[in-house]
Amino acid sequence: MLLRLTPFALLAIAIPGAAHAQEREPLRTRIYLGPQLSPKTPGAKDLSFGPFFDVSRARGDDPFDFEAPDESFGFPVADAGGIEFGPALGFKGKRKAADIGVPLHEVGFSFEIGAFAQTYLAPELRIRAEGRKAVSGHRGWVGEVGADYVAREGDDWLFSIGPRVTLADAEYHRAWYGITPADSVASGLATFRPGGGVEAVGISAGYLRQLTPSLGFAAYARYDRLVGDAAKSPYVRAAGSRSQPSLGLALSYTFARR
C-alpha cells in the first residue's frame, strides 16, 4: 500500500521534531562585564578606565568559540575553505589637549568599521588579520595581524597568548602622532608629518575561568611598543610613551534559553 502524506501532515510531523531538537539544544549566552585600563589615547603615557565587555553564544553543549579579549567586536558570518570572515568594529575616544598635557590639535571620537579573516593552523593555533576604516575622528585606516596559542578545558578554563602587530596609514599616524605647524607654535615641538606603516608590536594574554555553571571571570593583559614613525613622534618623545600597556578584569554570567 502506498502511503501519501499531504503538506499539512508533513508540517505536523516536522514542527514537533524541530521543537524537540531545540529542547535538546538550548542557546547559551555568556556576558562579560568589568573595567579595563588602557592608554588615554594612542601614544599617551597616562592610562584611563573603560569598559571591558563581551557577549558570546553557543548551542547546546558546544564550547564557546575562542575570542581573544583584546580583539575588535565581530563574529564570523562566512567560511571559505577553513577561513572565517566577518565584520570588525572598533573605536577610539576623543583626544583633547588636556588629556595629554600638550597643546596639540584635537582628534574627535573615532568609530571604525571593517572586516576580519581568521583561520586555525592547528586546533590550538589561530591566525587573525583585520582592517578598519574610521568614519569619524582620525579618518584613517588601522589594522592588526596576530596569532594566538590557545589551551582550554572546554568551557571550564581557557588560556591564550600570542604576538600582535598593529599597522596604520598616514592619515591615522598624522592624526595621533603628527605635529602641524600650528601645533609646533603652540607647543614648541618640532613639526612632524609621519607616513603609514607599522605602529606597534606587542603581545597579549588572556585567561577565562568558569567558577559555577553560571558565574565565571575573565582577565587579560597586553603590552605594545610603538615603533617606526609613531615612536619618532616629538609628542611621544616629549610627553607620551612608547610603552602602551592594557589590562582588564571582568565577571561573567552564563544563561541558557530554549
C-alpha positions in Angstrom: 0.0 0.0 0.0 1.3 3.4 -0.9 1.3 5.9 1.9 0.9 9.5 0.8 1.5 12.5 3.2 -0.2 15.8 2.5 1.7 19.1 3.1 -0.3 19.6 6.3 0.7 16.1 7.5 4.4 16.8 6.8 4.1 20.1 8.6 2.6 18.4 11.6 5.5 15.9 11.7 8.2 18.5 11.1 7.3 21.1 13.7 7.2 18.8 16.8 10.5 17.2 15.6 12.2 20.7 15.2 10.8 21.8 18.6 12.2 18.6 20.2 15.6 19.3 18.7 15.5 22.8 20.0 14.7 21.4 23.5 17.8 19.2 23.4 20.0 22.1 22.3 19.3 25.3 24.2 21.1 28.5 23.2 23.6 29.6 25.8 24.7 33.2 26.2 27.8 34.3 28.2 28.2 38.0 29.1 31.4 39.5 30.5 31.4 42.9 32.1 34.1 44.7 34.0 36.7 47.5 33.9 39.9 47.8 31.9 42.9 50.2 31.9 44.4 51.3 28.7 46.2 54.4 27.3 44.0 57.5 27.2 44.8 57.9 23.5 47.4 56.4 21.2 50.9 57.4 22.3 49.7 58.7 25.7 51.7 57.8 28.9 48.7 58.0 31.2 46.1 55.3 31.5 42.3 55.6 31.8 39.5 53.3 32.9 37.0 52.0 30.3 34.5 49.1 30.0 35.7 45.5 29.3 32.6 43.9 27.7 31.9 40.8 25.6 29.0 38.6 24.6 29.4 35.0 23.3 26.8 32.4 22.3 26.9 28.7 21.8 24.4 26.0 21.1 23.8 23.0 23.4 26.9 21.6 24.9 29.2 23.1 22.3 32.0 25.1 23.9 32.0 28.9 23.3 34.2 29.8 20.3 37.5 31.3 21.2 37.7 35.1 21.1 40.9 37.0 22.1 39.9 39.5 24.8 41.7 42.4 23.0 40.2 41.9 19.5 37.6 44.1 17.9 34.0 43.4 18.3 32.8 41.0 15.5 31.7 37.5 14.6 32.2 35.1 11.7 29.5 35.3 9.0 31.1 33.1 6.3 33.6 30.3 6.0 35.6 29.5 2.8 38.0 26.6 2.9 38.5 26.9 6.7 39.0 30.7 6.6 36.3 32.6 8.5 35.3 36.1 7.6 33.2 38.7 9.5 32.7 42.3 10.4 35.0 44.2 12.8 34.1 47.3 14.8 36.3 49.5 16.9 36.5 52.9 18.4 38.9 55.4 20.0 38.0 58.1 22.3 38.3 61.8 21.7 41.7 63.5 22.3 41.9 66.9 23.8 45.0 68.9 24.8 44.0 68.4 28.5 44.2 64.6 28.0 47.8 64.6 27.0 49.2 67.7 28.7 50.4 69.3 25.4 48.6 71.9 23.3 48.2 69.8 20.2 45.3 69.5 17.7 42.1 67.8 18.8 41.1 64.4 17.4 37.4 63.6 17.6 35.8 60.3 18.7 36.7 57.7 16.1 34.3 55.0 15.1 36.0 52.3 13.0 34.3 49.8 10.6 36.0 47.0 8.8 36.3 43.2 8.5 38.5 40.3 9.7 39.7 37.0 8.5 40.9 34.1 10.7 41.9 30.5 10.4 43.3 27.7 12.6 46.6 26.2 11.5 46.0 23.7 14.3 43.3 23.2 16.9 45.3 25.3 19.4 46.8 27.9 16.9 44.7 30.7 15.4 45.9 33.4 13.0 43.8 36.5 12.6 44.0 39.7 10.5 41.7 42.7 10.4 41.4 46.1 8.9 39.1 49.0 9.9 38.4 52.5 8.5 37.4 55.3 10.8 34.3 57.1 9.6 34.8 59.9 12.2 37.8 61.2 14.2 41.1 60.3 12.8 39.5 59.1 9.5 42.4 56.7 8.7 42.9 53.0 8.2 44.2 50.8 11.0 44.7 47.1 11.1 46.2 44.3 13.1 47.8 40.9 12.5 48.1 38.4 15.4 48.4 34.8 16.4 47.1 33.0 19.5 48.1 29.8 21.1 45.0 28.5 22.9 44.9 25.9 25.7 41.5 25.1 27.1 39.4 22.5 29.0 36.0 23.0 27.3 34.4 26.0 29.0 35.9 25.3 32.4 39.0 27.3 31.7 40.9 28.9 28.7 44.3 30.5 28.4 45.6 32.2 25.3 48.8 34.1 24.4 50.3 35.5 21.2 52.0 38.3 19.3 50.4 41.4 17.8 51.5 43.8 15.0 49.5 47.0 14.5 49.6 48.8 11.2 48.1 52.1 10.1 48.0 54.5 7.2 49.5 58.1 7.1 46.1 59.7 7.9 45.9 57.7 11.1 49.5 58.5 12.1 49.2 62.2 11.4 46.1 62.4 13.5 47.6 60.8 16.6 51.4 61.4 16.2 51.8 64.3 13.7 52.8 67.9 14.7 51.3 70.5 12.5 52.8 74.0 12.1 50.1 75.3 14.4 50.9 72.6 16.9 54.5 73.5 16.8 53.9 77.2 17.5 51.6 76.3 20.5 53.7 73.5 22.0 57.3 74.3 21.0 57.7 70.8 19.5 59.2 70.4 16.0 56.8 69.8 13.1 56.4 66.2 12.2 54.5 64.6 9.3 54.6 60.8 9.6 53.8 58.3 6.9 52.0 55.0 7.1 53.4 51.7 8.3 53.8 49.6 11.4 52.6 51.5 14.5 53.4 48.9 17.2 54.4 45.4 18.0 53.3 43.6 21.2 52.0 40.6 23.0 48.6 39.7 24.5 47.5 37.1 27.0 44.0 36.2 28.3 42.5 33.8 30.9 38.9 32.7 31.4 37.6 30.6 34.3 34.2 29.2 34.9 33.5 29.1 38.7 30.0 27.7 38.6 27.7 26.8 35.6 26.5 30.4 35.7 29.4 32.5 37.1 33.0 33.0 36.0 35.6 35.6 35.4 38.0 36.8 32.6 41.3 38.7 32.7 43.7 39.9 30.1 46.9 41.8 29.8 48.5 43.3 26.7 51.7 45.3 26.0 52.5 47.2 22.9 55.7 49.0 22.0 55.5 51.9 19.5 57.9 51.6 16.6 58.5 53.4 13.3 57.1 56.9 12.8 54.9 56.6 15.9 58.0 56.1 18.1 59.8 59.0 16.4 56.9 61.5 17.1 58.1 64.5 19.1 54.9 64.3 21.1 55.6 60.7 22.1 59.2 61.6 23.0 58.4 64.7 25.0 55.0 64.0 26.6 53.9 60.5 25.7 55.4 57.0 25.9 56.4 54.2 23.6 55.1 51.7 26.1 51.4 51.1 25.7 50.0 48.6 28.3 46.4 47.5 28.8 44.7 45.1 31.2 41.2 44.2 32.2 39.2 42.1 34.6 35.5 41.1 34.3 32.9 38.9 35.8 30.8 36.6 33.6 27.3 35.3 33.7 26.1 32.4 31.6 22.4 31.6 31.0 20.5 29.3 28.7 17.3 29.8 26.7 15.3 27.1 25.0 
